[in-house]
C-alpha cells in the first residue's frame, strides 16, 4: 500500500515516521505514523502522556532522527531516505512548555533576535501586527523575570512568528501555566489562524484546549494514530473513549441567533437544533463553538417542559458501544449534520429499548461555549 507522503500536494503536511527507542529497561517505545495534514489552520496532536505527541513534533523539527521516514511541508521535502534538513535549516518556529526566552534580553530584544534569524526581511507592518495580536506592546521593555508566565509565553509566540516560519510547532505551551494564566492566553492563541497564514501543529493532552483552538485533530495512542479529522468529526466518535475518558463529548459549531438580555442567555442555532447558552457578549450571526459532554446528556421518550433542563433536541440513535466501565454505555446521537454522545447506564439503554435508528429526545444539562 502506498503511503500518503507519495501523494502529497503543495498545500499539505505529510509525515511518515518509524522510530523505536529504549525506555528505561521496559519495552521500547515505538512511533509509527503516516499522516496527511492540512497545510493551514491549527492541527492538534492529542493524546495521553507517553502517546508519542512530543516525539512526533521533535521528528518534524529534526530534533529526533527516525529510523525511517519522509516529511514534506507544503511541497518542500524536509526529510527522506536521501536527505534530512538539520533543525536550523528547517523554516519552523518552536514554542515549548517553558517560554525559553533569553533572560539577558528584554522582550523587545528577544523579538529582535528572531528578526535577525528570519530568512527574509521582516516588514515593519508584520512586526506591528505580531505585537498587536499578542498584546505585548506595553511590556516590550520588560525582562523575562519581570513578566508573568502568560506574558512570557505570548512573547515566545511572537518571537516564533517573527522568524516567519513555514510551520509553527507548539508543544503544550500552556502546560506550565495555572488556570488563570491559561484563560488569559487562550484568546491570543485563537487569533493565530485568523490573523496569520502559518500552519500550526499544537500538542496538547487537554481536550478543552483542543476543542477551543483546533481545526483538525490527530489522536495518538501508544505511538500510533487512532483517529484524525475535523474536531467535530473526531470528538463525536464513540469508539475513542479510551483517550477521552470522562471528558467524552462533542463540539458543535453554530451561530448566535438570539440574545436574551433578561435572562443573560444566547440562543445558538445549528443544523439539527438550537441550544441556549450563557450570553458571552457574542454578536448576532457570530460563529461559536459549543462543547457538550456525554455525561451531561440524558435521554427521554417524550420532551418534558416541566423541567429545569432548558435544552432538548430530537435525535436519532446511530451507534451504541460499551464504555470502559462495564455498567455504562456510550450512545451516539444524530441531530441534522451534528452529533451528540450520551453516557448512560446499560440498564437505561435496556429500559429505553435503545436501538440504532430509534428517534428519541436528548436533554442537555450543561453546555459550554468554547468560542
TORKOLBA-232388 format. One record per residue (C-alpha): residue number from 1; x, y, z; residue in one letter. Coordinates in nm, 4 decimals. Layout:
N
{num NUM; x X; y Y; z Z; residu A}
...
//
This chain:
371
{num 1; x 0.0000; y 0.0000; z 0.0000; residu X}
{num 2; x 0.1425; y 0.3384; z -0.0963; residu X}
{num 3; x 0.1909; y 0.5855; z 0.1830; residu X}
{num 4; x 0.0323; y 0.9255; z 0.1911; residu X}
{num 5; x 0.3644; y 1.1022; z 0.1510; residu X}
{num 6; x 0.3860; y 0.9694; z -0.2042; residu X}
{num 7; x 0.0728; y 1.1667; z -0.2948; residu X}
{num 8; x 0.1425; y 1.4851; z -0.1027; residu X}
{num 9; x 0.0169; y 1.8050; z -0.2636; residu X}
{num 10; x 0.1530; y 2.1552; z -0.2224; residu X}
{num 11; x -0.0916; y 2.2592; z 0.0497; residu X}
{num 12; x -0.0441; y 1.9706; z 0.2921; residu X}
{num 13; x 0.1928; y 1.8448; z 0.5599; residu X}
{num 14; x 0.2782; y 1.4800; z 0.5014; residu X}
{num 15; x 0.4714; y 1.2940; z 0.7687; residu X}
{num 16; x 0.5633; y 0.9259; z 0.7799; residu X}
{num 17; x 0.7914; y 0.8203; z 1.0656; residu X}
{num 18; x 0.9037; y 0.4911; z 1.2116; residu X}
{num 19; x 1.1107; y 0.5206; z 1.5268; residu X}
{num 20; x 1.1988; y 0.2822; z 1.8081; residu X}
{num 21; x 1.3676; y 0.3941; z 2.1287; residu X}
{num 22; x 1.4563; y 0.2055; z 2.4501; residu X}
{num 23; x 1.2519; y 0.3077; z 2.7541; residu X}
{num 24; x 1.4422; y 0.2573; z 3.0817; residu X}
{num 25; x 1.4520; y -0.1193; z 3.0743; residu X}
{num 26; x 1.0891; y -0.1506; z 2.9673; residu X}
{num 27; x 0.9586; y -0.2401; z 2.6237; residu X}
{num 28; x 1.0905; y 0.0034; z 2.3644; residu X}
{num 29; x 0.8690; y 0.2952; z 2.2690; residu X}
{num 30; x 0.7678; y 0.2737; z 1.9035; residu X}
{num 31; x 0.6355; y 0.5627; z 1.6960; residu X}
{num 32; x 0.4713; y 0.4540; z 1.3709; residu X}
{num 33; x 0.2679; y 0.7247; z 1.1988; residu X}
{num 34; x 0.1609; y 0.8066; z 0.8447; residu X}
{num 35; x -0.0176; y 1.1416; z 0.8256; residu X}
{num 36; x -0.1510; y 1.3849; z 0.5699; residu X}
{num 37; x -0.2457; y 1.7076; z 0.7465; residu X}
{num 38; x -0.3922; y 2.0364; z 0.6207; residu X}
{num 39; x -0.1312; y 2.2925; z 0.5174; residu X}
{num 40; x -0.3178; y 2.5661; z 0.7030; residu X}
{num 41; x -0.5042; y 2.6269; z 1.0268; residu X}
{num 42; x -0.4364; y 2.4635; z 1.3640; residu X}
{num 43; x -0.3905; y 2.0870; z 1.3856; residu X}
{num 44; x -0.3974; y 1.9481; z 1.7395; residu X}
{num 45; x -0.1847; y 1.6447; z 1.8235; residu X}
{num 46; x -0.3821; y 1.4948; z 2.1118; residu X}
{num 47; x -0.3293; y 1.2016; z 2.3476; residu X}
{num 48; x -0.2283; y 1.0889; z 2.6936; residu X}
{num 49; x 0.1248; y 1.1384; z 2.8305; residu X}
{num 50; x 0.3549; y 0.8890; z 2.6629; residu X}
{num 51; x 0.1406; y 0.8547; z 2.3498; residu X}
{num 52; x 0.4141; y 0.9996; z 2.1271; residu X}
{num 53; x 0.2949; y 1.3577; z 2.0785; residu X}
{num 54; x 0.6240; y 1.5317; z 2.1601; residu X}
{num 55; x 0.8285; y 1.2636; z 1.9805; residu X}
{num 56; x 0.6273; y 1.3261; z 1.6644; residu X}
{num 57; x 0.6829; y 1.7005; z 1.6951; residu X}
{num 58; x 1.0570; y 1.6506; z 1.7518; residu X}
{num 59; x 1.0789; y 1.4332; z 1.4391; residu X}
{num 60; x 0.9123; y 1.7096; z 1.2380; residu X}
{num 61; x 1.1526; y 1.9658; z 1.3872; residu X}
{num 62; x 1.4560; y 1.7488; z 1.3114; residu X}
{num 63; x 1.5395; y 1.7093; z 1.6822; residu X}
{num 64; x 1.4824; y 1.3316; z 1.6565; residu X}
{num 65; x 1.6158; y 1.1121; z 1.3784; residu X}
{num 66; x 1.3588; y 0.8490; z 1.2800; residu X}
{num 67; x 1.4727; y 0.5034; z 1.1741; residu X}
{num 68; x 1.2695; y 0.5513; z 0.8566; residu X}
{num 69; x 1.0579; y 0.8361; z 0.7355; residu X}
{num 70; x 0.9637; y 1.1097; z 0.4988; residu X}
{num 71; x 0.8448; y 1.4636; z 0.5649; residu X}
{num 72; x 0.7039; y 1.7143; z 0.3161; residu X}
{num 73; x 0.5675; y 2.0556; z 0.4135; residu X}
{num 74; x 0.3581; y 2.2399; z 0.1558; residu X}
{num 75; x 0.5507; y 2.0914; z -0.1333; residu X}
{num 76; x 0.9018; y 2.1089; z 0.0175; residu X}
{num 77; x 1.0846; y 1.7922; z 0.1173; residu X}
{num 78; x 1.2477; y 1.8188; z 0.4615; residu X}
{num 79; x 1.3333; y 1.4530; z 0.5164; residu X}
{num 80; x 1.3501; y 1.1321; z 0.3147; residu X}
{num 81; x 1.5847; y 0.8406; z 0.2620; residu X}
{num 82; x 1.8416; y 1.0605; z 0.0878; residu X}
{num 83; x 1.8409; y 1.3862; z 0.2834; residu X}
{num 84; x 1.7425; y 1.5308; z 0.6158; residu X}
{num 85; x 1.7483; y 1.9045; z 0.6719; residu X}
{num 86; x 1.9124; y 1.9905; z 1.0051; residu X}
{num 87; x 1.6907; y 2.1691; z 1.2536; residu X}
{num 88; x 1.8477; y 2.5105; z 1.1942; residu X}
{num 89; x 1.7670; y 2.4864; z 0.8224; residu X}
{num 90; x 1.4031; y 2.3907; z 0.8709; residu X}
{num 91; x 1.1810; y 2.7012; z 0.8481; residu X}
{num 92; x 1.0000; y 2.6362; z 1.1755; residu X}
{num 93; x 0.9018; y 2.8281; z 1.4845; residu X}
{num 94; x 0.9011; y 2.6216; z 1.8043; residu X}
{num 95; x 0.7171; y 2.7151; z 2.1227; residu X}
{num 96; x 0.7959; y 2.4922; z 2.4212; residu X}
{num 97; x 0.6169; y 2.4355; z 2.7533; residu X}
{num 98; x 0.8510; y 2.6905; z 2.9089; residu X}
{num 99; x 0.8975; y 3.0202; z 2.7277; residu X}
{num 100; x 1.2768; y 2.9750; z 2.6821; residu X}
{num 101; x 1.3317; y 3.3486; z 2.6413; residu X}
{num 102; x 1.6820; y 3.4872; z 2.6693; residu X}
{num 103; x 1.6956; y 3.6178; z 3.0255; residu X}
{num 104; x 1.9593; y 3.8839; z 2.9448; residu X}
{num 105; x 1.7392; y 4.0386; z 2.6750; residu X}
{num 106; x 1.4202; y 4.2406; z 2.7130; residu X}
{num 107; x 1.1057; y 4.1280; z 2.5359; residu X}
{num 108; x 1.1978; y 4.3685; z 2.2547; residu X}
{num 109; x 1.5491; y 4.2224; z 2.2431; residu X}
{num 110; x 1.4094; y 3.8698; z 2.2146; residu X}
{num 111; x 1.1950; y 3.9800; z 1.9217; residu X}
{num 112; x 1.4935; y 4.1476; z 1.7535; residu X}
{num 113; x 1.6825; y 3.8200; z 1.7848; residu X}
{num 114; x 1.4014; y 3.6465; z 1.5921; residu X}
{num 115; x 1.4066; y 3.9148; z 1.3240; residu X}
{num 116; x 1.7799; y 3.8533; z 1.2715; residu X}
{num 117; x 1.7124; y 3.4789; z 1.2362; residu X}
{num 118; x 1.4388; y 3.5234; z 0.9765; residu X}
{num 119; x 1.5406; y 3.4038; z 0.6301; residu X}
{num 120; x 1.3606; y 3.7006; z 0.4729; residu X}
{num 121; x 1.3416; y 4.0638; z 0.5900; residu X}
{num 122; x 1.0674; y 4.1300; z 0.8438; residu X}
{num 123; x 0.8489; y 4.4173; z 0.7326; residu X}
{num 124; x 0.7530; y 4.6772; z 0.9917; residu X}
{num 125; x 0.3853; y 4.6024; z 0.9273; residu X}
{num 126; x 0.4348; y 4.2371; z 1.0250; residu X}
{num 127; x 0.6237; y 4.3347; z 1.3400; residu X}
{num 128; x 0.3443; y 4.5702; z 1.4459; residu X}
{num 129; x 0.0771; y 4.3113; z 1.3676; residu X}
{num 130; x 0.2502; y 4.0402; z 1.5726; residu X}
{num 131; x 0.2999; y 4.2741; z 1.8676; residu X}
{num 132; x -0.0620; y 4.3878; z 1.8499; residu X}
{num 133; x -0.2145; y 4.0399; z 1.8125; residu X}
{num 134; x -0.0093; y 3.9057; z 2.1045; residu X}
{num 135; x -0.0914; y 4.2137; z 2.3139; residu X}
{num 136; x 0.2675; y 4.2760; z 2.4249; residu X}
{num 137; x 0.3308; y 4.6380; z 2.3273; residu X}
{num 138; x 0.3222; y 4.7584; z 2.6903; residu X}
{num 139; x 0.5805; y 4.5015; z 2.8071; residu X}
{num 140; x 0.8405; y 4.5235; z 2.5297; residu X}
{num 141; x 1.0970; y 4.6878; z 2.7578; residu X}
{num 142; x 1.0473; y 4.4360; z 3.0400; residu X}
{num 143; x 1.2859; y 4.1473; z 3.1022; residu X}
{num 144; x 1.1601; y 3.7868; z 3.1347; residu X}
{num 145; x 1.1936; y 3.7875; z 3.5145; residu X}
{num 146; x 0.9566; y 4.0866; z 3.5240; residu X}
{num 147; x 0.6858; y 3.9084; z 3.3241; residu X}
{num 148; x 0.4116; y 3.6687; z 3.4292; residu X}
{num 149; x 0.4098; y 3.3164; z 3.2844; residu X}
{num 150; x 0.1371; y 3.4108; z 3.0378; residu X}
{num 151; x 0.3236; y 3.7215; z 2.9260; residu X}
{num 152; x 0.6429; y 3.5228; z 2.8722; residu X}
{num 153; x 0.4586; y 3.2729; z 2.6545; residu X}
{num 154; x 0.2995; y 3.5498; z 2.4484; residu X}
{num 155; x 0.6440; y 3.6975; z 2.3847; residu X}
{num 156; x 0.7715; y 3.3494; z 2.2995; residu X}
{num 157; x 0.4919; y 3.3006; z 2.0447; residu X}
{num 158; x 0.5593; y 3.6454; z 1.8975; residu X}
{num 159; x 0.9276; y 3.5574; z 1.8667; residu X}
{num 160; x 0.8411; y 3.2343; z 1.6838; residu X}
{num 161; x 0.6104; y 3.4183; z 1.4426; residu X}
{num 162; x 0.8727; y 3.6820; z 1.3580; residu X}
{num 163; x 1.1057; y 3.4123; z 1.2281; residu X}
{num 164; x 0.8408; y 3.3884; z 0.9521; residu X}
{num 165; x 0.8258; y 3.0105; z 0.9697; residu X}
{num 166; x 0.6576; y 2.7850; z 0.7174; residu X}
{num 167; x 0.5357; y 2.5793; z 1.0137; residu X}
{num 168; x 0.4755; y 2.6716; z 1.3792; residu X}
{num 169; x 0.5195; y 2.3908; z 1.6337; residu X}
{num 170; x 0.3701; y 2.4352; z 1.9811; residu X}
{num 171; x 0.4470; y 2.1708; z 2.2447; residu X}
{num 172; x 0.1900; y 2.2072; z 2.5252; residu X}
{num 173; x 0.2503; y 2.5831; z 2.5526; residu X}
{num 174; x 0.0022; y 2.6191; z 2.8403; residu X}
{num 175; x 0.1163; y 2.3205; z 3.0473; residu X}
{num 176; x 0.3274; y 2.5267; z 3.2878; residu X}
{num 177; x 0.0571; y 2.7898; z 3.3481; residu X}
{num 178; x -0.2100; y 2.7949; z 3.6157; residu X}
{num 179; x -0.5782; y 2.8099; z 3.5225; residu X}
{num 180; x -0.5994; y 3.1900; z 3.5358; residu X}
{num 181; x -0.2952; y 3.2356; z 3.3097; residu X}
{num 182; x -0.4316; y 2.9763; z 3.0647; residu X}
{num 183; x -0.7561; y 3.1690; z 3.0326; residu X}
{num 184; x -0.5502; y 3.4854; z 2.9805; residu X}
{num 185; x -0.3523; y 3.3463; z 2.6878; residu X}
{num 186; x -0.6174; y 3.1369; z 2.5075; residu X}
{num 187; x -0.7797; y 3.4356; z 2.3303; residu X}
{num 188; x -0.4401; y 3.5232; z 2.1819; residu X}
{num 189; x -0.3924; y 3.1681; z 2.0565; residu X}
{num 190; x -0.7365; y 3.1795; z 1.8955; residu X}
{num 191; x -0.6187; y 3.4679; z 1.6787; residu X}
{num 192; x -0.3331; y 3.2675; z 1.5259; residu X}
{num 193; x -0.5286; y 3.1016; z 1.2455; residu X}
{num 194; x -0.7490; y 3.4025; z 1.1767; residu X}
{num 195; x -0.4603; y 3.6514; z 1.1566; residu X}
{num 196; x -0.1637; y 3.4549; z 1.0179; residu X}
{num 197; x -0.1357; y 3.2048; z 0.7329; residu X}
{num 198; x 0.1230; y 2.9920; z 0.9124; residu X}
{num 199; x 0.0030; y 2.6337; z 0.9761; residu X}
{num 200; x 0.0262; y 2.5304; z 1.3428; residu X}
{num 201; x 0.0834; y 2.1860; z 1.4969; residu X}
{num 202; x -0.0368; y 2.2133; z 1.8556; residu X}
{num 203; x 0.0475; y 1.9336; z 2.1017; residu X}
{num 204; x -0.1878; y 1.9009; z 2.3972; residu X}
{num 205; x -0.3454; y 1.6495; z 2.6335; residu X}
{num 206; x -0.6218; y 1.8984; z 2.7233; residu X}
{num 207; x -0.9496; y 1.8380; z 2.5425; residu X}
{num 208; x -1.0677; y 2.1862; z 2.6399; residu X}
{num 209; x -0.7745; y 2.3458; z 2.4558; residu X}
{num 210; x -0.8212; y 2.1231; z 2.1511; residu X}
{num 211; x -1.1969; y 2.1895; z 2.1380; residu X}
{num 212; x -1.1399; y 2.5625; z 2.1529; residu X}
{num 213; x -0.8424; y 2.6049; z 1.9207; residu X}
{num 214; x -0.8107; y 2.3239; z 1.6682; residu X}
{num 215; x -0.9485; y 2.2918; z 1.3163; residu X}
{num 216; x -0.8088; y 1.9420; z 1.2645; residu X}
{num 217; x -0.7205; y 1.6764; z 1.5222; residu X}
{num 218; x -0.4849; y 1.3788; z 1.5346; residu X}
{num 219; x -0.5313; y 1.1354; z 1.8240; residu X}
{num 220; x -0.2278; y 0.9286; z 1.9238; residu X}
{num 221; x -0.2187; y 0.6227; z 2.1472; residu X}
{num 222; x 0.0993; y 0.4233; z 2.2156; residu X}
{num 223; x 0.2792; y 0.5772; z 1.9190; residu X}
{num 224; x 0.0037; y 0.5091; z 1.6655; residu X}
{num 225; x -0.2639; y 0.7262; z 1.5060; residu X}
{num 226; x -0.6056; y 0.6019; z 1.6172; residu X}
{num 227; x -0.8084; y 0.8882; z 1.4686; residu X}
{num 228; x -0.7737; y 1.2046; z 1.2660; residu X}
{num 229; x -1.0110; y 1.4506; z 1.1059; residu X}
{num 230; x -1.2031; y 1.7663; z 1.1853; residu X}
{num 231; x -1.2607; y 1.8440; z 1.5525; residu X}
{num 232; x -1.6360; y 1.7907; z 1.5174; residu X}
{num 233; x -1.5911; y 1.4512; z 1.3493; residu X}
{num 234; x -1.3258; y 1.3125; z 1.5842; residu X}
{num 235; x -1.4908; y 1.4227; z 1.9077; residu X}
{num 236; x -1.8237; y 1.2689; z 1.8044; residu X}
{num 237; x -1.6795; y 0.9175; z 1.7746; residu X}
{num 238; x -1.7884; y 0.6781; z 2.0489; residu X}
{num 239; x -1.5011; y 0.4371; z 1.9862; residu X}
{num 240; x -1.2498; y 0.6881; z 2.1266; residu X}
{num 241; x -1.3475; y 0.6696; z 2.4930; residu X}
{num 242; x -1.0033; y 0.5385; z 2.5917; residu X}
{num 243; x -0.8065; y 0.8617; z 2.5365; residu X}
{num 244; x -1.1011; y 1.0844; z 2.6277; residu X}
{num 245; x -1.2116; y 0.9068; z 2.9485; residu X}
{num 246; x -1.4663; y 1.1062; z 3.1499; residu X}
{num 247; x -1.4334; y 1.4029; z 2.9152; residu X}
{num 248; x -1.6035; y 1.2305; z 2.6218; residu X}
{num 249; x -1.8106; y 1.4869; z 2.4408; residu X}
{num 250; x -1.8712; y 1.6682; z 2.1162; residu X}
{num 251; x -1.8012; y 2.0075; z 1.9639; residu X}
{num 252; x -2.0892; y 2.1724; z 1.7796; residu X}
{num 253; x -2.0391; y 2.4757; z 1.5568; residu X}
{num 254; x -2.3333; y 2.7142; z 1.5383; residu X}
{num 255; x -2.4287; y 3.0800; z 1.5086; residu X}
{num 256; x -2.5804; y 3.3158; z 1.7620; residu X}
{num 257; x -2.9446; y 3.3552; z 1.6582; residu X}
{num 258; x -3.0810; y 3.5471; z 1.9570; residu X}
{num 259; x -2.9653; y 3.7239; z 2.2705; residu X}
{num 260; x -3.1991; y 3.7352; z 2.5706; residu X}
{num 261; x -3.0929; y 4.0298; z 2.7861; residu X}
{num 262; x -3.3495; y 3.9494; z 3.0569; residu X}
{num 263; x -3.2013; y 3.6089; z 3.1372; residu X}
{num 264; x -2.8469; y 3.6734; z 3.0077; residu X}
{num 265; x -2.8697; y 3.3874; z 2.7598; residu X}
{num 266; x -2.7950; y 3.3395; z 2.3904; residu X}
{num 267; x -2.9685; y 3.1005; z 2.1517; residu X}
{num 268; x -2.7213; y 2.9254; z 1.9234; residu X}
{num 269; x -2.8668; y 2.7638; z 1.6117; residu X}
{num 270; x -2.7039; y 2.4788; z 1.4211; residu X}
{num 271; x -2.8083; y 2.2224; z 1.1621; residu X}
{num 272; x -3.0237; y 1.9944; z 1.3744; residu X}
{num 273; x -3.1443; y 2.2209; z 1.6502; residu X}
{num 274; x -3.0617; y 2.5037; z 1.8859; residu X}
{num 275; x -2.9091; y 2.5430; z 2.2297; residu X}
{num 276; x -2.9458; y 2.8124; z 2.4935; residu X}
{num 277; x -2.6110; y 2.9089; z 2.6431; residu X}
{num 278; x -2.4810; y 3.1745; z 2.8770; residu X}
{num 279; x -2.4538; y 3.5066; z 2.6947; residu X}
{num 280; x -2.0864; y 3.5748; z 2.6430; residu X}
{num 281; x -2.1352; y 3.9003; z 2.4538; residu X}
{num 282; x -2.1116; y 3.7439; z 2.1069; residu X}
{num 283; x -2.2827; y 3.9344; z 1.8270; residu X}
{num 284; x -2.5795; y 3.8022; z 1.6294; residu X}
{num 285; x -2.4728; y 3.5677; z 1.3473; residu X}
{num 286; x -2.1317; y 3.5238; z 1.5085; residu X}
{num 287; x -1.9984; y 3.1684; z 1.4815; residu X}
{num 288; x -1.9283; y 2.9953; z 1.8117; residu X}
{num 289; x -1.8157; y 2.6530; z 1.9249; residu X}
{num 290; x -2.0126; y 2.4664; z 2.1884; residu X}
{num 291; x -1.8849; y 2.1741; z 2.3940; residu X}
{num 292; x -2.1367; y 1.9176; z 2.5211; residu X}
{num 293; x -2.0044; y 1.6409; z 2.7454; residu X}
{num 294; x -2.1532; y 1.2925; z 2.7233; residu X}
{num 295; x -2.2159; y 1.2851; z 3.0982; residu X}
{num 296; x -2.4420; y 1.5926; z 3.0629; residu X}
{num 297; x -2.6778; y 1.4300; z 2.8112; residu X}
{num 298; x -2.9812; y 1.2260; z 2.9219; residu X}
{num 299; x -3.2490; y 1.0669; z 2.7037; residu X}
{num 300; x -3.6262; y 1.0575; z 2.7303; residu X}
{num 301; x -3.9103; y 0.9173; z 2.5215; residu X}
{num 302; x -4.1096; y 1.2413; z 2.5448; residu X}
{num 303; x -3.9958; y 1.6037; z 2.5855; residu X}
{num 304; x -4.0771; y 1.7473; z 2.9262; residu X}
{num 305; x -4.1448; y 2.1198; z 2.9625; residu X}
{num 306; x -4.1788; y 2.0957; z 3.3404; residu X}
{num 307; x -3.8071; y 2.0612; z 3.3987; residu X}
{num 308; x -3.5099; y 2.2779; z 3.4874; residu X}
{num 309; x -3.3313; y 2.1401; z 3.1802; residu X}
{num 310; x -3.3623; y 2.4118; z 2.9157; residu X}
{num 311; x -3.2119; y 2.2355; z 2.6150; residu X}
{num 312; x -3.3988; y 1.9482; z 2.4474; residu X}
{num 313; x -3.3252; y 1.8196; z 2.0966; residu X}
{num 314; x -3.4897; y 1.5446; z 1.8951; residu X}
{num 315; x -3.2204; y 1.2985; z 1.7866; residu X}
{num 316; x -3.1723; y 0.9613; z 1.6208; residu X}
{num 317; x -2.9632; y 0.6818; z 1.7736; residu X}
{num 318; x -2.6811; y 0.5884; z 1.5338; residu X}
{num 319; x -2.4475; y 0.3762; z 1.7452; residu X}
{num 320; x -2.4252; y 0.2130; z 2.0900; residu X}
{num 321; x -2.0982; y 0.0824; z 2.2363; residu X}
{num 322; x -1.9842; y -0.0452; z 2.5748; residu X}
{num 323; x -1.7956; y 0.2019; z 2.7917; residu X}
{num 324; x -1.4777; y 0.1112; z 2.9827; residu X}
{num 325; x -1.6987; y 0.0980; z 3.2914; residu X}
{num 326; x -1.8898; y -0.2274; z 3.2477; residu X}
{num 327; x -2.2057; y -0.0663; z 3.3898; residu X}
{num 328; x -2.2091; y 0.2103; z 3.1268; residu X}
{num 329; x -2.2668; y 0.2569; z 2.7536; residu X}
{num 330; x -2.1919; y 0.5366; z 2.5082; residu X}
{num 331; x -2.4733; y 0.6270; z 2.2684; residu X}
{num 332; x -2.4079; y 0.8318; z 1.9540; residu X}
{num 333; x -2.6990; y 1.0527; z 1.8520; residu X}
{num 334; x -2.7546; y 1.2438; z 1.5286; residu X}
{num 335; x -2.9262; y 1.5838; z 1.5049; residu X}
{num 336; x -2.9140; y 1.7085; z 1.1468; residu X}
{num 337; x -2.5489; y 1.7066; z 1.0423; residu X}
{num 338; x -2.4268; y 1.7287; z 1.4033; residu X}
{num 339; x -2.3861; y 1.4635; z 1.6718; residu X}
{num 340; x -2.4202; y 1.4236; z 2.0470; residu X}
{num 341; x -2.2913; y 1.1489; z 2.2744; residu X}
{num 342; x -2.4785; y 1.0301; z 2.5829; residu X}
{num 343; x -2.3118; y 0.8273; z 2.8583; residu X}
{num 344; x -2.5827; y 0.6099; z 3.0104; residu X}
{num 345; x -2.6070; y 0.3045; z 3.2310; residu X}
{num 346; x -2.6603; y -0.0159; z 3.0389; residu X}
{num 347; x -2.9781; y -0.0543; z 3.2420; residu X}
{num 348; x -3.1086; y 0.2752; z 3.0993; residu X}
{num 349; x -3.0226; y 0.1627; z 2.7469; residu X}
{num 350; x -3.2279; y -0.1524; z 2.8070; residu X}
{num 351; x -3.5138; y 0.0333; z 2.9781; residu X}
{num 352; x -3.5485; y 0.2805; z 2.6890; residu X}
{num 353; x -3.5136; y -0.0019; z 2.4388; residu X}
{num 354; x -3.2481; y 0.1951; z 2.2529; residu X}
{num 355; x -3.1579; y 0.0589; z 1.9114; residu X}
{num 356; x -2.9949; y 0.2053; z 1.6011; residu X}
{num 357; x -3.2422; y 0.4225; z 1.4127; residu X}
{num 358; x -3.4699; y 0.4979; z 1.7082; residu X}
{num 359; x -3.5830; y 0.8585; z 1.7478; residu X}
{num 360; x -3.5670; y 0.9986; z 2.0995; residu X}
{num 361; x -3.5232; y 1.3273; z 2.2865; residu X}
{num 362; x -3.1872; y 1.4388; z 2.4243; residu X}
{num 363; x -3.1905; y 1.6565; z 2.7356; residu X}
{num 364; x -2.8717; y 1.8550; z 2.7790; residu X}
{num 365; x -2.7993; y 1.9568; z 3.1376; residu X}
{num 366; x -2.4925; y 2.1700; z 3.0756; residu X}
{num 367; x -2.3449; y 2.3459; z 2.7733; residu X}
{num 368; x -2.0147; y 2.5320; z 2.7474; residu X}
{num 369; x -1.9215; y 2.7867; z 2.4822; residu X}
{num 370; x -1.5559; y 2.7402; z 2.3968; residu X}
{num 371; x -1.5633; y 3.0134; z 2.1276; residu X}
//
